[in-house]
Structures are given as structure tokens and as C-alpha cells.
Amino acid sequence: MEKRKLNVLTVAKRVDIIEEYESSGAKVSEIAKRFQVPQSTVSTILKNREKWRKRKLENGNLREKRAKAPMNENLERALLIFVSQARQNDIPLSGMLIREKACQLAERLSVTGFKASSGWLFKFLKRHQISFKKICGESAAVDSIMAENYMTNILPGLIKEYEPMDIYNADETGFFYKCLPDKTYAFKSESCHGGKYSKQRLTVLCATNMDGTDKLPLLVIGKSRNPRCFKNVKSIPVAYRANSKAWMTSMLFEEWILEFDKRMIEEKRKVLMFVDNCSAHPKSVETKLKAVKLVLFSPNATSVLQPLDLGIIKTLKHSYRHKLFKGRIHTMETNQVSS
């Protein structure tokens, strides 16, 4: 009977019994009565109190009924230290990154037969009370009726004379190039703070055609005309422009679209370019274009009409940020090794 009672006691309950005994100075019989467990159970818990204290210090899952041992204690401990260090340095962690790090540690520790599967990740997170937290979002009002009418009645007529390779879309996005993701895996007991967000911002213009065969070089707009990071750099894989607010302007857009039009003339192509309806995209520039037909999306429906807004720009940012915080982790680990 007592054994069955012991098995259903959670780790949290055991820790409560220890703390109650040490703080109140009550007898074992009184503690047993208060928690409605046999005296022998209380005695066993108090005898192994260091075991439960250690689990608490290691941020163990205090609600787990049975302390199931991981496949490899050394790997588990090393990965837990990595997660703790990453959070102390305000580095966001994704499931993919934790699994990738686990494989690296397993190889370093010569752990054979280890697979960082999604099932393993779930159990690791559960064992150590780690959950996915947000370190904000916003949704724009979309005129769904207008968007549906555009896609059904207007768009087919615009694109019917063009091949997929001749249908382009361009869109700007704000790019906080030092800002890490706002969601992370973190211990449930942890207050999830990500540190001060960097407000250093660029504007990036992305453009590609419908079948993905022509991804135009990014147009990056910053504040400094001669950034220090460009010193001794002979060439960069993007076009770079600058103004005081790092924004797209009608002058910059006109320069960019005319350059694109010049290229299309040289290639003897007639193309369609979709852009959103904003003041930086003046319709008047169309009179200067010879090979490009400029089409502005309907207002208040861009987020559902513009192809680049439907995951392409998000994927670009995701890839950039993944490389960014892998670099941060490398810096964190290098500094700690050197220290």
C-alpha cells in the first residue's frame, strides 16, 4: 500500500514535504497526517532529501510522477547546461536548434545510436519543464471582398498574356538585422525576458518572378552612405542605397524600376511587375517604362494578394535569423571556453 502511495506522489509534493518538515519543525507523524501519506513514506522522502533538492536545482520537471532516466546522463546534462547558458545570454531557442545541438553534443561525447527525433525533443522538454514562449504580432485589416473580387475578376485578365517567367512581384520589408526572434524555449519557472531589442533597421526590397527562375538582387536601404562594415570591401551581392531614415522613397523606387526596365529591354522581354499601393511607388513612373507594365495592388488587400507577403519574405528572414543566432551561440560558447 505504501509503495503505491509513494509512486503517485509527484516530485513537487515530495519537495513540499521536505520544506514543510524543515521550516515547521513538526514531527514526521504530523507531516504524514497533513499530507495524508504514511509515516514511512515521509521518512523515506526525508532520507533522500538531497536527491529531490538536486532535481529542483537542475530545473527538473517537478510535476513528473516518476523520474524517468534519460538515455544518456552526460548528454542530458550537457544539453541542459547549453539551454541554461543560451537563456542567460538572451538567445532564443527553437526546437530545430536544440535538436541540432543535441546531435553535436552526442557526437562530441561519443554517444552512439542517438537520434534527436521530435519524440526525443518532446520528452526532453517535458523532463525539464521547458516550454515555448513568446518573448508580439499584429494583423492588418483586410478587405476580403475586394481581395476575392480582384483574384476572381481582375487578376486573370492581367496575367493571361504573360508567361510565369514574365510575371514579377516586388515588395519592401523592414529588416531589424540585429534583432533575434521573439519566441524561445525556456524553463517554465523562468520569467521570459529577451533583453533590449536592437532598433537598427534596414529596408530591403525583394523581387522575383512567378516561377522563381529570376530572383533579383536585393536592394538594401540604410542610413549611412558609407557604412564602416564596407571598408576594404570591393563588391557586395546586393544593391545598396542610403537616406536619413533608411526608407524606400519614390526616387529610389524609380531608379530601381528604370534599371530593371533597361535590363528587360536588353533581353527583349515584356514583363508584368506587381507592387503594393503606397506613396513610394508612384504610378506616374509607368510613362517612363518601355518593357515593364507596372500594376499596383488594391489598397487594404496587399497582405493576401502579394505573393512575397505569403511566406517568401518570412522564409528569407527565418534563414537569416537562424544563421544570426547560431553565430551568437558560437560566440557565447567560445567566450566561455576562453574564460
N, C-alpha and C positions, 0 to 999 in steps of 0.2 A: 504493500500500500504506500509506504513512504517513498519507495523508488519511483513509483508512478507520479507521486506528487512532485518529486524533485525534477523529473523530466519536463513537466509542463510549466515549471517556473521559468519566466523569462530572465535574461541576463539583467535587465533593468530592475526586476523585482529583487534579485539577489543583491545588487548594488544598494538598493533601498534598505534591505535588511541590515547590511553591513554598516551603512551610515547611521541608521536608527540605533543600532546597538552601541556604536562608538560615541554618538552625540548625547544619547539619553542616559547611558549607564544602566539601563534596565537589565533585568535578568533574562536569560535565554528563554525561560518559560513564558515570561511576559511578552517578549518579542514574537514567540511562536503563536501565542494567543492573538496578538494584534494582527499578524499577517495570515492567521488561520492555516498554519503549516505545523507539522510535527516538530518537537524539540530537537530530535536527532537531525532533521533537515537543516534547521538553523545552525546547529553545531557544525555540521559538515560545511556549510557555506562559510562560516566564520573561520574554520580551519584553512580554507582555500581562499581567504580574502585577497591575497596578493594577486592571485590569478585573475580575479574579476577586476581589480584595480588596474592591472596591466591592460586588460581589454578595453577599459574605459579610456586610458591614456592613449591607446593606439587608435582611438576613434572607432572602435568596433561597433557592430550593429547591436545595440543594447536591447532591441526588441526580438532578436533571434531566439527561438526556444531552445535550439540545440546548436552548440558551437561546432559547426562542420569545418573540419580542417581543409585548407586549400591543397591543391595538387602538389605545390612546392612552396614551402615556408619562406625560403630565401627570396624567391621570385616575388612572392606576395609582399614581403616586407620592403623589398627594393622599389616595387611599383607604388606602394603606399607612400613611401618617402618622396618619390617623384611627384605624386599628386599633391602632397602637402607643400612641397617646395614651389611647385607651379602656382598654387593658390596664394602662397605667401608673397610671391612676386607678381600677383595680379595677372597671371597668364591664363586666358580662357582655355578650357579643355573640351574637346569633342570626343565622342566615342571612338571615332576613327583614329584620333591621335593617341588615345590611351591604349588601344589595341596595337598600334604600330610600335609604341614604346615598350609594351609588354614583350613583343617579339624580339626587339633589340636586346632587352634585358635577359630574356631566355637564352638567346644565343651567347651573350656575354657570360652567363652563369652555367653554360653547357647543359641546359635543361633540354632533354630530348623528348620528342613526342608531344611538344606543347603546341597548341593551336589557339590563337586568340580569336575564337569564334564569338558570334553575337551572344550565344548562350553563356560562354565563359564570362563575357563582359557583364551580362546581367547579374550573374552570381557574385562577381567581384564587387559591383556597385552595391548590391544588396547586403553583402557581408559587412561592408564598411560604411553603410548609411550615407551613400553618395547619391545625390540626385541632380537632375539637370535644371539649372536655374537661370533666370533672366537677370543679367547684370544691369525695348520700347518700340513701339511701332505706331504707324498711323495709316489710316485708309482714306483714300480720296473719294469724294462723291463722284459717282459715275452715272451718266445719263444712259441707262441700259437700253431704253427705247431707241435713242438716237444711234447708239452703237450697233444695235441689231439691224436697224434700217440701213446703216452705212455698209455693213458687211453683206447684206442681202441684195440691196438695190443699187448701190453706188460702186462699191469696190470691184465687182465682176466686170463692169463696163470700163473701168480704168485700166485693168491689167490684161484684158483679153488680147490686146495686140502685142504684148510683150512676152518674151520667154523668161523663165525663172531667173536665168543668169543676168537679165537686164532689169530686174526689179530690185531696187535698193531701199534700205532704210537707214537713217542716221538719227542718233539721239545723244544728248548730253547727260552726264551724271556727275553729281558731286562726289568727290573721292577724298575721304579723310585717310590719307595714306599711312598715318602712324597709329590709327585707331584700331584696336583689337575688337573682336566680336563681343556682343553684349550678353551672350549666354555661355554658360560653362557648367561642367560637372563640378560639384562642390559638396563637402560634407554637410549633412542636414543640420548639424549643430552649429554650422558656421553662418555668420551674418555675411551675406554675399555682396561684397563691395569690389568693384573693379578698378579702383583708383581714379585719378583725374583723367578724363578723356582728352586726347590731343585734338586741338581745333585747327591744326594745319591742314589746309584744304586745297585741292586742285579741282579743276573742271576737266573732264575727259569726254571727248566726242568719239563715239564708236560708230562705225558704219560697215555694212556688209550687204551682199546681195542675197536673194532668196534661196539659192541652192548652196550657199556657203563657199563658192569657188573663188570669190574675190573679197577677202577681208582687208579693208583699207587700213593703212597705218593709223594708229590712234593720234588724235590731235589733243595735246595736253596744254592746258592753260594755267599758268601760275602767276604769282605776284612779282617775282624777281625776273628781270630781263636776263641777268647773268648769274644764275644760282651757283653757289660755291661748289656744289657737287659736280658741276660740269667742267670744273677746272681740269685741264690736260685731257679732256675727253674730245676725241676727234669727230666722232659721229654717234648718234643715238637712234634707236629703232622707231622713234615717234617724231611727229612734228611738234615743235614747242613754240608757244606764243605767250605773251605776258601782258597783264594790265593790273591796275591797282587793286582790284577786287577778285582777281582770278575767275572772272565770269566770261561766258560767251557773249559777244556783242554782235550787232548786225554787221559791223565792219569786218570782224574776224570770220563770221559765217560766210559773208560774201566772198572774201578772199579764198576761203576753203572750197566753196562750191564752184567758183570760177576755175580754180586749179583742177578740180575733178572734171569739170566740163571740157577743159582743154585736153585732158587725157582721153576722154571719150571721143573727142573729135579725131585725135591721132589714131585711135583704134577703129575709127569709122563705125561707131555704135550709137544707137539711140536708146536711152535708158530712162527709167522712171525712178524718181527719188522721193520717198515719203519722209516727211519730218513733222514734228508736232507744231501746233499753232501757238507760237509765242513771239514776243516783240523782237527777239534776236534772229528770227527767221523771216525777214521781210519778203512779202510776195512780189514786191517790185523787182527783185533781183532776177526774176524769171525772164524779163525782157532782154537780159544780157546773156542768157544761156542759149546755146545752139544745139547741143546734143543731149541735154538733160531736161526732162519735164519735171518741174517741182510741184509736188502735191502736199498740201497741208491737211493733217487730220482734223476732224471736227473737234471743237473745244469740249472739255468735260468728258471725253471718252478715250483720251490718249492711252490711259493705263490698260485698257482692254483691246485697243486696236493696234498699238505699236508693237511689232514683233520683238524688238530689242528689249522691251519692257516685260516680256513674258518669260524671262528666265536667262536670257543670253548675258545681259549685263550682270545679273546676280551671280552667274557662274564665273564670270571674269573676276568679280570681287572676291568670291569664295576662294578661288585658286590663289589670288594674290595674298589674301589674309592667311591662308594655310601656310604659305611659304614665310610670311611675316612672323607668325608666332612660333614656327619651327626654328627660325633664326633666334627669336627671343629665348627659347628653351635651350638652344645651343649655347648662347651667351651666359644664361643662368648656370648651366652645368659646368662650363669652362671656368667661370669665375669662382665657383665653389671648389672645383678641383685645385685651382691655383692657390686659393686661400687656405 
